[in-house]
Every structure is written in structure tokens, then in C-alpha cells.
Amino acid sequence: MIEIQNLSKAYSKAGKKAVDGINLNLTGGKIYGLLGPNGAGKTTTLKMITGILQPDEGDVLLEGHSIRTDDLEAKKTFAFVPDEPNAFLRLTGLEYLAFIADIYEVPAASRQEKIRELGQVFEMHAVLNDKISSYSHGMRQKIFLIGALLQNPPVWILDEPMTGLDPKSAFTLKEMMRSHADQGNIVLFSTHVLDVAEKVCDIVIIIDQGKILFQGPLEDLRSHYAEDSSLESIFLQLTEAESAFAKPAEPGPPESQAE
């Protein structure tokens, strides 16, 4: 279970909050899609959940462990794939996977077989001895995904995981996400591709300007709109309404010009 409690973050003392007091409870057996336009607060939220960023307020409990006060135990419960897979560039793919396997104590007896299987699934087996710096963006995304799946913790947290993947790999990942959730685990992923969210998610979480606008099954969201509305049209209505509400009023004409 993931419990997000009053989570907030601003990047400057006087600045607008990138994430503004969000609360969520995520339970096992479901795929959660975090949706929002660019700059909505998706990546900031995921980085606070995973402990990469410290929140200004609030906390996150992962399987009962606080990411702020019990971070080591909390981090054992999840795998994280960032939106920019540009780390560990001096390592080969195989060195990176061995490093991840060591950190998460993947048994030596099984890690080689897992690496072989996942390397073949994502068609990376032929380049595992090459340096990550030589990989394309999509290949880097795949090696980070393999690292996450190699450890196979109960919680998967994926930031825009489909970006850069070829259609076959994207389909394979979606199938794996479904299988992982069906085994009673949690999959939380961010996306701006509404078609993916509509087909994959059990629960959609729509965020804009750092605030949660909706959380629940797509059927519940549609019940407030026309039954045949697409997720795209509903999403646009929600985010445009939030933007209009948050937009400051236009200044009136000078008093000398007012009628």
C-alpha cells in the first residue's frame, strides 16, 4: 500500500507550489495512471514518493515505511524508472544490471537467468556488453526497465515508461504491468498519452497545477459526463476548467478610461 499524506513541494520560497497538498491511498491489485499536462506536477510527485526529492510538507508511507524517516526500508518495496534514463552511462548494460541485483540482493543463483530472459524479452541481449552511453534513448529506457523488473518488488513506479519504446516493447511492458497488478501488487505510472491510460489503467488520477482534480475508475469519471465521452475530452474539460479558475483576473482599464 502507498499512503500519500498532504504532500507539497515548491521550488522557491515565494514560488507557486509544484505539488499542493495531495492525498492518495493506493492499494494492491491495481494499475494507477497519473495523468496531467506538462508541468502539472507528475514527475515532482513521483520523485517525492521515491525519496529523490524531499517534500516541504507531508509524507509517503510505502508498505508502512516512511520515505522520510525509514527510507531504506521504504526503498526496498519499490522499483523506479525515471523519465530521463541518462544515468550510469559509463557502465555496460550488464554491469548496471549486476549493480542493481547486488543492491536489491537478487540471489546469484537466479539473477543470470532473469537477466537472460528479460534481455531477450526486450531484445537487448545482444548489446548487454556495450556501454549505456552508446545506447539510444529507447535502449536506455529498456535497460532501466530490465533493472526494475529484475528485482521485482511489490510496487512499480514508472515515469513516462512508454517514451522511446518500440511498439513491441511497449506492448510487452503493458502486459507485464497487468500481470504484476493481477498478482496483488501496485503499478503507478505517469503518462500524458491518454490512449494508453484509457486502455491500461484501473484507476486514473488527474493532476493539474499541483492539485488532484480526480481519482477513481474511469467509469466514475465518465458518470459525470456524457457516457460516450472519451478520456481525452473529459481530461481537456477538467484541466481547462482548472486553468481558468487559477488564472488571475485581467486588470481593468485605468479609472480615467472607465465608463
N, C-alpha and C positions, 0 to 999 in steps of 0.2 A: 504494500500500500504506500502511496505517496500522499502526504498531507502538506499542502502549501498554505501557510498561515500568514495573512496580512503582509505579503511580500511587496516591498517597494525599493526602487532604485532611481536616483537622479545622478547625472554625470557632472553636475556642478551645484554648488550650494544654492544658487539663485535660479538654477535652471528648472525646466519642466521635467516632471518625473517620466522616465522611460518606462517604468512599471509602477503602477499606482495602486497599492493595497489589494492585491489579488488573493483570493482564497479558492482552493480547489482540493477535492479529495478524489484520488484516482485508485480504483480497486482492480484486482487481478481479473483476467479473463477478457480484457477489452483492448481494442486499439483506439487510442485517443489522437485526434488530429488537431494541432494548434494552428489555426488559420488567422491570417491578417495581412494587410498590405505591407509594403516595405516600410520599415521604421515603426511598426506597430508595437514592438516590444517582445517579439517571439524569441529571438536569439538571446536577448538580455535575460528573459525568464529562464530559458534552458541553462544558461551559464550560471545563474544563481542556484538553480536546482542541483547542479552538478558540483558546486563549490568553486568554480572558476572565478566567479565574481562574488564578492561579499555584499549582501543586501544592506541597505541603510536601515530598514526595518523588517521585522518578521523572521520566519524560519521555515525550513523544509525538513520534514521527517520522512526518511526512506526506510521502510520496514521498521519503523520505530526509532531510528537513529537520526539525531540532529546533524545536518550538514555543517552546522556552525560549531557545535561543541563535541561532536563524536564523529568527525569527518572521515576517519579511517574506516570505521565500521560501515558508515553510510555509503562510502565509495565502493565497498565490496559488493553492494547489492545491485549495481548498475553497470552497463556499458554505454559509452557515449561516443557518437560520431559527430564531429563538428561540421559546420557548413563550409569551412575552408581547410581542406586536408593537406596543409602545407608544412607539417612538422616532420622531424626525423629524416630530413632529406638526405643526410649523409649515410644512412643505413641502407642496406639492401632490404627488399621486402621480407626475406626470410629472417634477417637479423631483427627486424622490427617485430615480427610475429613471435620470435623466441623471447624477446624482451617482454612483450605483453603476457606471454604464457608464464614467464618467471614471476612477474608482478602479481598475477592473479592465481598463482600456484596451480596451474593446469598440470595434471600428472604427466610425467615424462613418458609413461607407457602409452598414453592416448594422444598426446599433442601432435605427434608426427602424422598420425592417421587423420586427425581433424584438419591439419594444415593441408594435407594432400587432397582430402575431399572438398574442402572449401575452395582451394586453389583451382580445382577442376570445375566446380560449380560456376565460379565467376571467371573462368578462362584466364587465370593468372599464373597457372603452374609453370609456364614456360619462361616467365620473367621474374620469378621469385628471387633469383640470384643477382638481379640488376638493382642498381641504386634507385631509391624512391625519387631522387632528383631527376631521373631520366624518364619517369612516368608522365603520361598525360594526366589532365585533371580527372578524367573518368577512372583511370587506373589507380590514381592515388585514393579516390573515393572507395574503390573496391578493396584496396589493401587495408584501409581503416575499417571497412565493414567486416572483412575477414577477421581482423583483430578483435572486434566487438563480439562476433559470433563465436569465436574460438573459446572465449571464457564463458559464454552462455549464462549470464546471471539472470535473476528473475525480472529485472527491469531493463528495457532497451530505451535509450533516449537518443533520438536521431534528428539532427538539424538539417532540413532540406536534403534527405538522403538520396533522392532520385536524381539530383542535379548531376549532369555529366554521365549518367549511366546509359548504356545502350539499351534498347527495348528489351532484349532477352534478360539482361541482368536486373533491370527494373522489375520485370515480371517475377523473376526468381525471388527477389527481395520481398516483394509484396506477399508471395506465397509463404515465405519464411516468417514474416511478421504475423500472418494469420495463424500459422501453426503455433508460434510461440504464445500468442494470446490464448488460443484454444486449450493450451496446457495449463491455464490458470495464471499466466504471467501478464505483465503490463508492457505495452508498447506505446510510447509517447513520441510523436514525430511532428515537426513543423513543416508546413508547406504553404506555398501560395498557388499551387496548382489545384484548382477546385475540383477538377475531374477526378484526380487521384483521391482526394479526401472523400468525395461522394461515393466512390466505389469501395474504399478500403475501411473507412472509419466506422466504429460502433458509436463513438461519442465525438462530436465536434465541439471545439472550444474556439470561439471567435473573439479575437483581441484586437483592439484598435486604440491608439494613443495611450497605451499602457493599462487599459482597463478591459475587463472581461465583459463583453456585450451579450454573450450567450454561451451556455454549456449544457449539453444534453444530446439525446439521439436526434438524428436528422428528422425523424418523423415528428418529434415535438416542435422542432423549428418550423417545419412546414405547416403545422396545425395553425400557426398564427398568420399564415399567408395563404395564397391560393394553393390548393393541393398539388397542382401540376407545376408549381414554381420550381425552377432549377436552383441548386445551391448557389450558382453564380448570381442570379437575380436577387436572391434573398441577401446574400453577402453584400452586394452593392448597396442595397437599400439600408442595411444596418450601418455600414461604415460611412455612407454618405450622410445619414442622419446624425451620426456621432460627430462627424467633421463639422456639420452645420451648427450643431449645438455648441461645440467648443470654439468656433470661430468668433473672435471679438467683433463687436458691433462696429459698423462703419461709422467714422466720425461725421457728425452733421456739419452743415455749412456754417461759416462764421456768422455770428449774430447779426452783423451788418447786412448779410445777404439773405437772412432768413425772412420768410414772409410773415 
